Structures are given as structure tokens and as C-alpha cells.
Amino acid sequence: MPNWGYILLIVLLAYVVISILLYFLQDYLMFKPEKLPKDFLFQYENQEIEEYNVETRDGAVINGLRFKAAQPKGIVFYLKGNSKSIKGWGKFAVDFTRHGYDVLMVDYRGFGKSTGRRTQKAIKRDMQVIYNKIKENVNEKYIILYGRSLGSGFATKLASMNNPRMLILDAPYYSLSKVAKKYIPFMPLSLLIKFPMPTYKWLQYVNCPIHIIHGTDDKLIPYKTSVRLSKIKPKSTTLHTVIGGGHKNLNTFESYHKMLSEIITTRPKEVDLTGSSIHVKHNVKV
């Protein structure tokens, strides 16, 4: 006869050990930073750039780049994903500078040349500091927030506390807790995860136009996530679908660039619904 008490004890001990490891190692599992030396020289073909360093109140340094358009119509604050540094992410700035927008990209703490201990609270505070710096020179009606993957949560939080022209979310998550639950459903993530990133909660308080871009073949963050997010503020949200797009390759689709062009260059217009079928219901006898 098996000793069920002993087996249960072993299972519980294993569960506790895994929980402890998950708590202390999640930073390494979630973030894939590329660190750069302080004297690293950023270079991009046909792009004019200016490098910035902003010191935070706790002594961290946030490093960033401003990609300059010839006659800027505004600025895109681009919050990147969880890997590498702005050295590599900078290549996406052309998708905005070619439309006449400056682009500001920064590295989160521990990425690139940025320093400091990485926590959800600290990064949220850092991004607000950077946003405030932008506001010193640019009216908010000319600021576009663009959040890519991990950055979509931080961009949403910023939009909920400020008044930018618009918020664009690229492959956003409902919350990082939900993403993690998909892979480790048996763990008490509400107690363990240090970066819950509840995008869905913050989105409720965003008052500017919201544009969500997502690929139908995204295996990391399913397309249905954006469908759910789009229902939170349906009157001010537009969902843009990239058929066949994955998580990391939307920029290789012509449809993505067409969508992005229409989003940032077209001013929203009021639609006159007089005489339309908006109030007509099916299966109603007349």
C-alpha cells in the first residue's frame, strides 16, 4: 500500500519549491534585456537621432533616443517589448518618421544603458517622468502613445493618467497574469507575480481614441485578447486585424503599414447616422 501522507508531503514540498523559484526567477523569465556600455554609439541609416539620459528620483538613469522628422507633426512615444534594447528596436522608428512624426524610445531599467532596480511601480513612474519631459516641449494633442507587447500595458497606464492624442496598442495582453496563467495554470499567480500589468483595468480610464492592432496567428498573446480589450471602451476603440500576423512579424505585412498610416495620418470624423439602419432590428414584424 502506498504511503499517501508521504506522497502528499512530497507534492506539497515540490509545489512550495516551484512557487519560490517562480517568485525569485520571474524577472529572468519575463525580461530578456540587452545591456550596452555607456560609450556605445547609436547609429541608424538615414535617421537623425538625439540621445537622452534622464535621472529618476531614486538615482536610476533612463536612456532614450529621439528620432527626428524634418518638420514634425507631433511625437510618438514608443514603449517597446520585453527583449533586447533600443539599439535594435530603433529600426521601427522609420514607420513613424516617414509620416512626419518624431519618435521617442527609451530602455526600461536594466536594458541598454538604463540602470536601476526593475519593478512595475518603478517603470510606471519612469514612463510618467519621460512623458512629463515630452509635455514640456509638445502639447499633449500632438503626443501619440504606442505600446508594443510588454509596452502596451505601460502605454495604457500612461494614457489613463494623461490626455494624449491617441493610444495605439500593438499585440497587447489582457494582463500579464492571464498570459502566465496560460503556461502555468496550477500556480497561485495572484500571489507570486511581480508584474501583473492589468491592462484591462487601466484601459477603462483612457479617454482618448484607442487603436488595437493584432495578428490572427499570434501564438504568444492570442488575437482573442484584443477582441476582449476592444469591448472595454467600444465607442472609442478600433480593432485592426492583421490576417496571418504573428507576435513578432506584423511589420512584414503590408496591411499593417496601411493600417498604421491611416491611424496616424487620418483625423476622426463624426458620422451622420441619420437615415441609416442603426436602429433597425431583424425579425421584427412591421
Backbone hydrogen bonds, N-H to C=O, Kabsch-Sander energy under -0.5 kcal/mol:
donor,donor_aa,acceptor,acceptor_aa,energy
4,W,2,P,-1.3
7,I,3,N,-2.3
8,L,4,W,-2.6
9,L,5,G,-2.0
10,I,6,Y,-2.2
11,V,7,I,-2.3
12,L,8,L,-2.5
13,L,9,L,-2.5
14,A,10,I,-2.4
15,Y,11,V,-2.3
16,V,12,L,-2.4
17,V,13,L,-2.5
18,I,14,A,-2.6
19,S,15,Y,-2.1
20,I,16,V,-2.4
21,L,17,V,-2.6
22,L,18,I,-2.6
23,Y,19,S,-2.2
24,F,20,I,-2.2
25,L,21,L,-2.3
26,Q,22,L,-1.2
28,Y,25,L,-0.8
29,L,25,L,-1.6
30,M,26,Q,-2.9
31,F,27,D,-2.0
32,K,82,N,-3.0
34,E,84,K,-1.1
35,K,33,P,-0.5
36,L,112,G,-2.2
40,F,37,P,-2.0
42,F,40,F,-0.6
47,Q,44,Y,-1.4
48,E,68,K,-0.6
49,I,47,Q,-0.6
50,E,66,R,-1.5
52,Y,64,G,-2.9
54,V,62,I,-2.5
56,T,60,A,-2.7
59,G,56,T,-1.8
62,I,54,V,-3.1
63,N,61,V,-0.6
64,G,52,Y,-2.4
65,L,105,M,-2.8
66,R,50,E,-2.6
67,F,65,L,-0.6
67,F,103,V,-3.2
68,K,48,E,-3.0
68,K,66,R,-0.6
73,K,100,G,-3.4
74,G,100,G,-0.6
75,I,142,Y,-2.6
76,V,102,D,-2.8
77,F,75,I,-0.6
77,F,144,I,-3.0
78,Y,76,V,-0.9
78,Y,104,L,-2.4
79,L,77,F,-0.6
79,L,146,Y,-3.3
80,K,78,Y,-0.7
84,K,32,K,-2.2
88,G,85,S,-1.3
89,W,85,S,-1.9
90,G,86,I,-1.7
91,K,88,G,-1.3
92,F,89,W,-2.1
93,A,90,G,-1.7
94,V,91,K,-0.6
95,D,92,F,-1.3
96,F,93,A,-2.0
97,T,93,A,-2.4
98,R,94,V,-1.7
99,H,96,F,-1.3
100,G,97,T,-1.7
101,Y,96,F,-1.8
102,D,74,G,-2.3
103,V,67,F,-2.3
104,L,76,V,-2.9
105,M,65,L,-2.5
105,M,103,V,-0.5
106,V,78,Y,-0.7
107,D,63,N,-2.5
111,F,108,Y,-2.3
112,G,34,E,-3.4
114,S,111,F,-2.3
115,T,61,V,-2.5
119,T,117,R,-0.6
123,I,119,T,-2.4
124,K,120,Q,-2.2
125,R,121,K,-2.2
126,D,122,A,-2.6
127,M,123,I,-2.6
128,Q,124,K,-1.7
129,V,125,R,-2.0
130,I,126,D,-2.3
131,Y,127,M,-2.4
132,N,128,Q,-2.5
133,K,129,V,-1.7
134,I,130,I,-2.0
135,K,131,Y,-2.2
136,E,132,N,-0.9
137,N,134,I,-1.7
138,V,134,I,-1.9
142,Y,139,N,-2.3
143,I,140,E,-2.0
144,I,75,I,-2.7
144,I,142,Y,-0.5
145,L,166,M,-2.4
146,Y,77,F,-2.5
146,Y,144,I,-0.5
147,G,168,I,-2.9
148,R,79,L,-2.9
148,R,146,Y,-0.5
149,S,147,G,-0.6
149,S,170,D,-3.1
151,G,80,K,-0.6
151,G,148,R,-2.3
152,S,149,S,-1.9
153,G,149,S,-0.6
153,G,150,L,-1.1
154,F,150,L,-0.8
155,A,151,G,-2.6
156,T,152,S,-2.0
157,K,153,G,-2.3
158,L,154,F,-2.3
159,A,155,A,-2.4
160,S,156,T,-2.0
161,M,157,K,-0.8
161,M,158,L,-1.0
162,N,158,L,-0.8
165,R,140,E,-0.8
165,R,143,I,-2.8
166,M,143,I,-0.9
167,L,209,P,-2.4
168,I,145,L,-3.3
169,L,211,H,-3.1
170,D,147,G,-3.2
170,D,168,I,-0.5
171,A,169,L,-0.6
171,A,213,I,-3.1
176,L,196,P,-1.5
176,L,197,M,-0.6
177,S,196,P,-1.4
179,V,175,S,-1.6
180,A,176,L,-2.6
181,K,177,S,-2.1
182,K,178,K,-1.1
182,K,179,V,-0.6
183,Y,179,V,-0.7
183,Y,180,A,-1.1
184,I,180,A,-2.5
187,M,184,I,-1.5
189,L,187,M,-2.1
191,L,188,P,-1.6
192,L,188,P,-1.3
193,I,189,L,-2.6
199,T,197,M,-2.0
200,Y,174,Y,-2.1
201,K,198,P,-1.1
202,W,198,P,-1.8
203,L,199,T,-2.5
204,Q,200,Y,-0.6
204,Q,201,K,-0.8
205,Y,202,W,-1.7
206,V,203,L,-1.5
207,N,205,Y,-0.5
210,I,236,S,-3.2
211,H,167,L,-2.9
212,I,238,T,-2.7
213,I,169,L,-3.3
214,H,240,H,-2.1
216,T,242,V,-1.9
217,D,245,G,-2.3
218,D,215,G,-1.1
219,K,217,D,-0.6
225,T,222,P,-1.8
226,S,222,P,-0.6
226,S,223,Y,-1.0
227,V,223,Y,-1.4
228,R,224,K,-2.1
229,L,225,T,-2.2
230,S,226,S,-2.5
231,K,227,V,-0.7
231,K,228,R,-0.9
232,I,229,L,-1.6
233,K,229,L,-0.6
236,S,233,K,-1.2
237,T,233,K,-0.7
238,T,210,I,-2.4
240,H,212,I,-3.9
240,H,238,T,-0.6
241,T,239,L,-0.5
242,V,214,H,-2.5
243,I,241,T,-0.8
245,G,242,V,-2.0
252,T,249,N,-2.1
253,F,250,L,-2.0
257,H,253,F,-1.3
258,K,254,E,-2.0
259,M,255,S,-2.5
260,L,256,Y,-2.7
261,S,257,H,-2.2
262,E,258,K,-2.2
263,I,259,M,-2.5
264,I,260,L,-2.3
265,T,261,S,-1.6
266,T,262,E,-1.3
272,D,270,E,-0.5
273,L,271,V,-0.8
276,S,273,L,-2.3
280,V,277,S,-1.7
284,V,281,K,-0.7
285,K,283,N,-0.6
